[in-house]
Amino acid sequence: MTEALRQFGHAEHLGRQLHQAAVRASMPRLWPLLLFYAGMVVLIFGLLATANDKPTDFPATIGGQLLLALLLPSGMLVMRALHYLRVGQPNSQG
């Protein structure tokens, strides 16, 4: 038992290390979300750019189309980023 304590350390310390490793391993990755967001922006911008063929169509300018393409999927991005930040916070109970 003394040899095991010398090699592994105390159970509390080992438990904290294992818990921290499990939390890091279970954290969601952000790059797939950012890649999905960028793809959605390109898709929405492409659809707006090809669909608006009259000057009276909304949004008629390239800047307006890009702004709308950036804003439409941003709700999903913000919600997932908040979830990521909440999951990444250390547990205050232990």
BELNORKA-V84017 format. One line per field, one symbol per residue. burial: # if it has 24 or more other C-alpha atoms within 12 Angstrom, else .. A space follows every 50 residues. Layout:
BEGIN
burial=???
END
This chain:
BEGIN
burial=....................................#..##..##..##. ..............##.###..#...#..#..............
END
